[in-house]
Amino acid sequence: MQISSALVGLLFVALQVRCFLCLDLGHGALMGRITGGEEARENQFPFQVGLSIEEVNDLFSWCGGSLISNQYLLTAAHCVEKAISITFYLGGVQRLSPRQLIRASHPVVHLHPGWNSQSLDNDIALVRMPEAAVFSSSIEVIRLPGMASSHANYDYVPATTSGWGRMSDESDFISDHLRYVVQFVESNEDCQYSYANVKPTNICMDTTGGRSTCTGDSGGPLIYHDPLQNADILIGVTSYGKKSGCTKGYPSVFTRITAYLAWIAELSGVVYP
């Protein structure tokens, strides 16, 4: 089995950023955890989906995703743009022990039409699973922002991100357990001090104390708990971070969900007022 040079090479020096894509070679892969995070409890993130992605020539990778309906999930475009098959792990905090396992040999993947693999603009994709998720306390959808909230920026509110990504830049071991961190959303103006390429279609998270997303967390969720609705809202999809390391204090960059509500609604039918 080979490791894709494209997956290893999703580091581009000109922008000094890194996609949070990890290599999964099966049960003995190089893998890790959210840096500086806590272990997730059972059913804490029932919308979190693990994606084992196969490309041509037996090349494999691992990403996260967020369930938005019984058959659709959101993830990062850079995770699935070359996928020839995807195995979906639903409902488990242990990475390889899901409550429901779905395999798609010819996955239906909708990359955003503006996706640019060089700049990472519009790093978002909708994936349709070939069978429906079986809802339970372990498997549920995450709400999207309402259309009326499409101009909300979420600056300086606490937000939660979760995944099976590395615990530190030195980690090279599998993490079987889902982890999460709670940090504040950073304004795009502040984020641009670290990344000149940040767009209005991005949303950034402060990583003070090395509490951050890292390699292996791509495509996973950024969640805001809306006190008015008493509901968790998906506001971001994990996209990239600094090439120099996950624990250096540079912001994590996500794709901003509010920028894509009409596109998501058109393809999936999922829309909130």
Helices and strands as residue ranges (DSSP letters): H 5-8, E 11-12, E 17-19, E 22-23, E 38-39, E 48-55, G 56-58, E 59-67, E 72-75, H 77-80, E 85-90, E 100-104, E 108-111, E 125-128, G 147-149, E 158-163, E 179-186, H 188-191, E 202-205, G 208-210, E 221-226, E 231-242, E 252-256, G 257-260, H 261-268
